[in-house]
């Protein structure tokens, strides 16, 4: 980054010498601005937490989509392609249904973007491609109820998005700087039910503690 380079020069921290012409050439380069976020550490950790379950799912989706696309290149007849698309959609649904249901809303939103990052297609485009326009509309309606957008795109270069922080975390994962398991573990129906049971119990306990705190406050005021 040019800003960092100039700062090093001004502080006499450059480990080697440049001629005046070389310094002038560097300063004239079109170097992108460095992004700064005062809450970067907090946001980085939050993105990492969201990636723990969603990134392996996006990688699995890419693996399956690549396989389907390879198969489709060998199928010429439209009827057979539609039949294969229905089969592919059923496989995708069977593979991810309970994993997706077990996600929090924020994790679901992250997954939508990561699928676009890995496959180049939005979730809506994938559904439309392998299941058809009608089904895509139905899924879109259902997704909106849960606060999701099936047309979400991964935009690390968008100034109005913090996907650039997500990309930094992913690059740290890819480079091995972060210990991370990229293998998706498929959740079955029994595991999903158990997870939901634990979730509901956690909610009940949280409400109990909240009611208890209110009672304690009232008791203190009376005394």
Beta strands, then each sheet from edge to edge (+ up, - down):
end
